[in-house]
């Protein structure tokens, strides 16, 4: 997992300098690479939401970051469009037990 740092606000691996080890699992053609910012409102702080987002993104070979804000969390995600669609769907359906989403905007 070279190039991957886990902090209070987990960043998924992002390759800014084209080093192969900075984004080991992200495999997309240049034409299908998308980036989305999601605003998540609800009970997403103190319930394991950020580690859940981190694991889900890694599983789907996505890069980006997740940060808490005053009303919930902001998730930036980059990768294949189909994987991002799956990420958004599973973000809502596979939440940690104590988490709940009242609104999600992409």
C-alpha positions, 0 to 999 in steps of 0.5 A: 500500500505504498503512497497511502496515508491513513489519517483522521480524515482519510485520503484515498491514494491520488497519483499527482506525479504518475508514480505507479505506486501512488495509485496501485489499484486505479485502472481506468482509461483516460476517457472514463476517469471522472471526479465527483464531490459528494455532500453527505448530511446526517449522522456520519460523525463518530460512527465509523463513516470515514473508515467505511468510505475509505474501505469502500473506495479502496474496494472499488479502486477509487481515489479521493478524500473524505472530510468532516464538516459542520453538517456532515461530511464531504467526499471527493472521489475519482475513478471509473464512472461505473465504479463511482455509481456503485460507490454512491449506491453502496454508500447509502445501502451499506452504511455502518450500523450507527450511521444514517444519511438524511441527504446526499448531493453529487 
